Amino acid sequence: MLFSLSIFVIIRDMKKQTLNKHNQLANNLMFYIYEYIDTDINIDELSKEFGISKFHFHRIFKEQMGMNIYEIIKSIRLQKASNLLITNKLSTITEIANMCGYHSQSSFIRAFKNRFNQTPTTWRNGGYKEYSDWILEAFKSGCISNIDFSNLEPKIIKTEAKRFYYIRQKGYSKKSTIQTWQKLKTWIYTNELKDYEQIAVYHDNPIITPLNKCFYVASISQALNSKIIKTSLPYFETKPDICASFEVFCKYDDILELIQWVYHKWLPKSGFETTPNPSYITLGKEYFWESKENLNFIYNIPVRFI
């Protein structure tokens, strides 16, 4: 009986190790895609670098992320481009296509039209507004928000390089987001962390990505010299960046309204352009799943001087 139990424990631990390894592999690839979306991403070379066959590389990624690698790359390219078309008024369509990994304007226009049912020019000239409003209506609570962000003024800051331990979820809803942060809270207590920040990373922009396809990252950031040795959570490291930083006091249900206002109203008039890097929310040690009427947080969006 004891022998059978020992075998069971060994098999269970092996399965857990394999699952953690596959999760780390898929998340490492996701981060690589986000980081190098402007380049020609070669899956054959990457599979060799990760030490795994191309077949298993694709299989593991789809098991973990629910989409194949090429679908993810295409989706991310078009999301980045759709943002830049709105905010980067002085960049041509060809320049924006190149910034998102397209080296042919015709292939970019064709892919964009298939995704958004309009050309990049139509989108840039205002077509994005109706599409984004449709996303917010799908969020249900977002469409009834009447909060006014027009008086918000950001600080321009330079962020430090940090390490982020994270859980990535597919689908953006209040329920799933609360569940993800509760898992991360358990991890914080398990590791007895004291010095950290909670960061919600919007690799997928939730105001232009259907919410059921939106990847949301709940993370804990720490200084690079404070690496946690024992953890199954994946992590990535960021470089210093320049951001417009908005201090916000609002309800959770108003967050998408805020993001829409920053991208669609503040940025085009700001004298700045955004970059392909994601925006994110800094929560400090405040847990927004706790029962509170309003949240106090910092919304950061990467910017550059025009």
C-alpha angles and dihedrals in degrees: 000000000000089000091053091048091051091052090050092052092048092050091046092051092047091052091048091050091049092049092049091048092050091046091052092047094052093045092048089054092047091053091047091053092050091046096047102030090129092061135073099268108212111201093189091058093043094052089053091048091051089048097239136110118263090241093055091041090060094041095051093045094051092047091054102037104028093232133075121254097253092050090053093048092049092047093050093047091053094044091053091046093049090055095046093049088061100041106030101065095166095053117091121232089252092053091050091047089053092048088058098046101267114129095180121061092204094054090047093051091048093049092045093051091049090053102040102022091236138074122262089251093054090046092050092049093058107293090116092069097069092042092051093045088055090055092051092049088054087056085062097204093051093065093059096051114118098176117139116223096171094109094054114118121187132217117230108232139174112226126215126241108265144171119240125203107196154170117220119208129188114224128039116236134128093246096051092043092053091049092051093050091048089056090050091048089056089051090051091053092045091055092040092229118186107166111053146106129226112232127187108201121202101203084157112047104234094205093064102026121078103254095234089057096043118113113214124191123208109192147170115222125208137170114274092247094059102068117170109230104198115048138114092208116109118238140192134195126227133207124229112283140184114240142177102233121205122192105213136189111190146112123285088245090062097057096094089047088054094050091049091050093050095048100037104033113015101040099049090054098036103084089240135099126214125232133223089265115108127255118236145186123235112210101174106207095324114119108214093199089071117099105274133141094218138016128223112209145138120249113203127192122182113242140178133198113261 
